[in-house]
Amino acid sequence: MVATAQRFGELNHDIEIHWQRRSLQEFADMPLVDLARRFDLLVIDHPSIGEAAELNLLAALDEYLPSDYLADQAANSVGESYRSYTYNDHQWALAVDSATPIAGWRPDLLARADADVPKTWEDLLSLARKGFVAIPAVPIDSLMHLFMMSNALGYEPFSTSDEVLPRVAAAEALERLRQLISMVAPPSLGRNPIATWQLLAESSDVAYCPFAYGYSNYSRSGYAAHRLEVGPLVSLMGKPLRSTLGGAGLAISNCAKYLKEALTYAAFVASPEIQRTLYTTSGGQPGHRSAWVDNATNELCNGFFRSTLSTLDDAWVRPRFSGFISFQNQASIIVHDYLKEGGDSHSVLNKLNGALRTFESTRKMQT
């Protein structure tokens, strides 16, 4: 984003854009209310869209950007990235970054261990028993893994109005996750995806990560000690795991002082040409599909984009009702505590459903 702002300023001499960073955890759970009052431009997580729409925090981009531009964005979405920012018939952000949990590994370490890249859940457990597996399992990622496991078992989360997961699915999903987590090093419960990929790139013994939000930088030469290879998720019961969509959207505050300039910049960043070139070469992970199938971007990133595109296309979109972020924060801790301490899986589901009911008064399911 800094690189695009610099180039935009070079092309528009009367405009300067200054970005301020926040942590990965703050990106996931920081409320937009304060941010929208302080900044014209925001990089946001799509589950906050319901709150943003209800509180009128963001500019509806469909009211300002050309329809043909937005039609191109929709047609060239990576999976549901574009739609994840659509709510109540308005487009609240442009999907400038697409991400979902993918698998990654060190070919040199797997070869040294005479081990193959796992294809199935049983293969994964076998490799984990040998101590070669690392998983990000901080609270927010633990919850995303639970959603993934439930989808893999054929039960979509929030498919009924009064519970997070069907009881039978929740029990099996939690127990499978805890079994896997128990086989990997305890520090996994304190690692986010970035820390996990960094460990994999630097480690002399941890060789494989089965699911973590992908960062194409780790597939680029010179970024870390070792370049990683990536690919699709393992299969469970004959079907690939269906991960939980992440990514990032570029939004504009409804209080923006420089709305026209912000709109011009947002359209610049999300354009196919910039996404394929400057955005990606500057370390970004693009949201426009043309960049994911482009030969140059794939050569730059060791085939990262083509190798994982099918996983992105299959990723599940979380609810975006107002209050979901607060629910997500509470539910993440509940699931993490279970993975760390154990206990009764049915009790975990009761706590999750209780957390959901807490926010029912403000709940607005997406349209």
Secondary structure, 3 states (H helix, E strand, C coil): CHHHHHHHHHHCCCCCCCCCCCCHHHHHHCCHHHHHHHCCEEEECHHHHHHHHHCCCECCHHHCCCHHHHHHHHHCECCCCCHHHEECCEECCEEEECCCEEEEECHHHHHHCCCCCCCEHHHHHHHHHCCCECCCCCHHHHHHHHHHHHHHCCCCCCCECCECCCHHHHHHHHHHHHHHHHHCCHHHHHCCHHHHHHHHHHCCCCCEEEEEECCHHHHCCCCCCCCCEEECCCEECCEECCCECCCEEEEEECCCCCHHHHHHHHHHHHCHHHHHHHHHHCCCCECEHHHHCCHHHHHHCCCHHHHHHHHHHHCECCCCCCCHHHHHHHHHHHHHHHHHHCCCHHHHHHHHHHHHHHCHHHCCCCC
